[in-house]
Amino acid sequence: MVGVTDEYKAQLQAYHVNNPSWGTGAHAYKDTIFGILRKLGGASILDYGCGKGTLKKSLEGRAACEVYEYDPGIPGKDTIGYPKYDLVVSRDVLEHVEPEMIDEVLQEIADKARLGVWLMIHTKPAGAVLPDGRNAHLIQEGLKWWKAKLDVCMPGHSIEWKGNTWLIVNWKRENAYG
């Protein structure tokens, strides 16, 4: 599996089981995400790090919008199917990736995006602690660090600060069907 060791996958699965509210916040951005999908002219979304699946539930019934889910911490959602999706979204996920895997994960997200990417990345410590005692945000880096990482696999992306804690990243693929 791309981007996660077996040991860390077990940590994520245990945390999800013991914390029912963890991984339930993406639905708050449903209108933003749906608007980006429409602007790009797409119909499919990959929710990368979908958690409990609240984004998919919140977008059910929207015309021409199909949401696919991936999360290594949720059995049954821990594999990615289709080769590409119109829009790949990831909210409050990338800071949870093992640091040695982040380049691979960012490249996978870029490769899975047919039209574009929307990312929301937290840059500070989490209030959550994993079962092994580590802060749940394994990566606690700022704008400059993330920009350097994203420049490699998503050239031409835009980043904005939100509250000096969150980064919002938008990327539109130059060759939309490449």
Backbone torsions as a table, in degrees:
resi	resn	phi	psi	omega
1	MET	NA	139.8	-179.0
2	VAL	-74.6	133.0	165.1
3	GLY	79.4	10.2	178.5
4	VAL	-153.6	133.1	175.8
5	THR	-81.4	159.4	178.8
6	ASP	-60.8	-38.1	-179.3
7	GLU	-64.0	-43.5	-179.7
8	TYR	-71.6	-36.9	176.4
9	LYS	-57.2	-41.7	178.3
10	ALA	-63.8	-38.8	176.5
11	GLN	-61.6	-46.0	-180.0
12	LEU	-62.9	-44.5	-179.7
13	GLN	-62.4	-42.6	179.0
14	ALA	-64.4	-41.3	-179.1
15	TYR	-65.9	-41.4	177.9
16	HIS	-60.4	-43.5	-178.9
17	VAL	-63.0	-42.0	-175.0
18	ASN	-86.6	-6.4	-177.6
19	ASN	-135.1	84.4	-174.5
20	PRO	-58.2	-25.4	-178.6
21	SER	-88.1	-9.6	-179.5
22	TRP	-71.2	130.5	179.5
23	GLY	83.0	33.9	-177.6
24	THR	-124.7	16.1	-172.2
25	GLY	-100.2	-10.0	-172.9
26	ALA	-65.2	-26.7	-177.9
27	HIS	-59.8	-24.1	179.4
28	ALA	-65.1	-15.9	-178.4
29	TYR	-110.1	15.6	-175.8
30	LYS	-57.5	-42.2	-178.5
31	ASP	-68.7	-40.3	176.3
32	THR	-61.4	-48.3	-177.7
33	ILE	-65.4	-44.3	179.1
34	PHE	-63.2	-39.2	177.6
35	GLY	-62.4	-41.0	177.7
36	ILE	-64.9	-43.8	178.6
37	LEU	-57.9	-45.9	179.7
38	ARG	-64.2	-44.0	-179.8
39	LYS	-59.9	-37.2	178.7
40	LEU	-77.2	-15.4	-177.9
41	GLY	79.8	26.4	-176.9
42	GLY	-102.8	175.3	-179.4
43	ALA	-134.8	-13.2	-177.1
44	SER	-120.6	142.3	179.5
45	ILE	-126.3	136.2	166.8
46	LEU	-104.9	116.6	175.2
47	ASP	-88.8	98.4	-174.4
48	TYR	-86.3	105.4	-173.2
49	GLY	91.7	46.9	-169.6
50	CYS	-67.8	-15.1	-178.2
51	GLY	58.3	-131.4	-175.8
52	LYS	-80.1	1.0	173.5
53	GLY	85.1	26.9	-177.2
54	THR	-70.9	-28.4	177.7
55	LEU	-65.4	-48.2	-179.7
56	LYS	-59.1	-45.5	179.7
57	LYS	-61.6	-39.9	-177.0
58	SER	-72.7	-20.9	179.9
59	LEU	-99.7	-1.1	178.4
60	GLU	-58.0	137.1	178.1
61	GLY	90.4	-9.3	176.6
62	ARG	-75.9	135.2	-177.2
63	ALA	-59.3	135.2	174.8
64	ALA	50.2	48.5	178.3
65	CYS	-139.8	111.7	178.2
66	GLU	-117.1	127.2	-177.3
67	VAL	-109.0	128.4	176.2
68	TYR	-109.8	151.0	-173.3
69	GLU	-123.8	143.0	173.3
70	TYR	-141.0	130.4	173.0
71	ASP	-159.0	117.2	-178.9
72	PRO	-66.0	-15.4	180.0
73	GLY	-90.8	1.6	-178.4
74	ILE	-123.1	107.0	177.4
75	PRO	-55.9	136.1	-177.1
76	GLY	93.7	-17.6	176.5
77	LYS	-119.1	14.2	-170.6
78	ASP	-94.6	17.9	172.0
79	THR	-135.0	152.5	178.5
80	ILE	-105.4	130.4	-176.3
81	GLY	-87.1	-89.1	-170.6
82	TYR	-55.6	155.8	178.8
83	PRO	-68.4	-35.3	-179.4
84	LYS	-147.3	154.5	177.5
85	TYR	-129.1	150.4	-178.3
86	ASP	-60.5	-45.0	-179.2
87	LEU	-132.4	131.5	172.9
88	VAL	-108.4	126.1	179.1
89	VAL	-119.8	148.6	178.4
90	SER	-151.6	113.4	-178.2
91	ARG	-116.6	123.5	177.8
92	ASP	55.6	50.1	-176.7
93	VAL	-129.8	-47.7	-169.5
94	LEU	-62.9	-29.1	177.2
95	GLU	-71.2	-11.8	177.7
96	HIS	-91.0	-7.0	-177.9
97	VAL	-74.4	143.1	175.5
98	GLU	-60.3	129.9	-174.6
99	PRO	-52.0	-38.1	-179.2
100	GLU	-72.2	-8.6	-178.9
101	MET	-106.8	-6.7	-169.9
102	ILE	-62.6	-39.3	179.4
103	ASP	-61.7	-43.3	179.3
104	GLU	-64.1	-41.5	-179.8
105	VAL	-67.1	-45.5	178.4
106	LEU	-61.3	-39.6	178.4
107	GLN	-66.3	-40.2	177.8
108	GLU	-61.3	-43.6	178.3
109	ILE	-60.0	-46.8	178.7
110	ALA	-61.8	-41.8	-178.8
111	ASP	-67.0	-31.4	-178.6
112	LYS	-80.3	-13.8	-175.9
113	ALA	-89.3	115.6	176.2
114	ARG	-75.9	-43.2	-175.2
115	LEU	-113.5	-39.0	-176.7
116	GLY	-173.0	177.2	-176.6
117	VAL	-137.3	141.8	170.5
118	TRP	-129.6	122.4	-178.4
119	LEU	-125.0	143.3	171.8
120	MET	-127.3	115.2	-171.4
121	ILE	-119.6	127.2	176.8
122	HIS	-85.4	139.6	-173.9
123	THR	-112.2	-0.2	-176.3
124	LYS	-115.4	172.6	176.5
125	PRO	-61.3	149.8	176.4
126	ALA	-84.4	161.2	171.5
127	GLY	-82.2	-8.4	-176.9
128	ALA	-97.9	147.5	177.4
129	VAL	-122.9	131.3	179.3
130	LEU	-69.4	162.2	179.0
131	PRO	-55.1	-27.9	-179.8
132	ASP	-86.5	3.3	175.9
133	GLY	96.8	-8.1	179.3
134	ARG	-78.3	151.2	171.3
135	ASN	-62.0	140.8	-177.1
136	ALA	-63.9	-24.8	174.3
137	HIS	-89.3	95.4	-179.3
138	LEU	-70.1	-24.8	177.2
139	ILE	-115.6	120.4	178.9
140	GLN	-126.7	76.8	-175.4
141	GLU	-125.1	158.4	-177.1
142	GLY	-96.9	-168.4	-174.5
143	LEU	-54.5	-48.9	-175.4
144	LYS	-61.1	-43.7	-179.8
145	TRP	-63.5	-48.5	-179.1
146	TRP	-65.5	-39.5	179.4
147	LYS	-59.4	-44.1	178.9
148	ALA	-60.7	-40.8	178.6
149	LYS	-65.7	-45.8	-176.5
150	LEU	-71.3	-30.8	178.8
151	ASP	-57.2	-31.2	-177.1
152	VAL	-69.6	-46.8	-172.1
153	CYS	-107.7	-13.3	-179.8
154	MET	-134.8	64.1	-178.5
155	PRO	-60.8	139.7	179.6
156	GLY	86.9	8.2	178.6
157	HIS	-67.9	162.6	172.2
158	SER	-119.2	144.3	178.6
159	ILE	-128.7	137.5	172.1
160	GLU	-130.4	146.8	174.7
161	TRP	-81.4	141.4	172.8
162	LYS	-127.9	106.6	177.6
163	GLY	67.5	22.2	179.7
164	ASN	55.3	20.4	178.5
165	THR	-129.8	-33.7	-176.1
166	TRP	-111.8	145.5	169.8
167	LEU	-110.2	134.3	173.4
168	ILE	-110.2	123.7	-176.9
169	VAL	-118.3	129.2	173.6
170	ASN	-120.7	137.6	177.7
171	TRP	-144.2	127.7	175.3
172	LYS	-112.0	126.7	-179.3
173	ARG	-65.0	130.2	179.0
174	GLU	-57.4	-53.3	178.7
175	ASN	-99.7	90.0	-169.6
176	ALA	-53.8	-26.5	-179.0
177	TYR	-116.9	24.7	179.9
178	GLY	-80.7	NA	NA
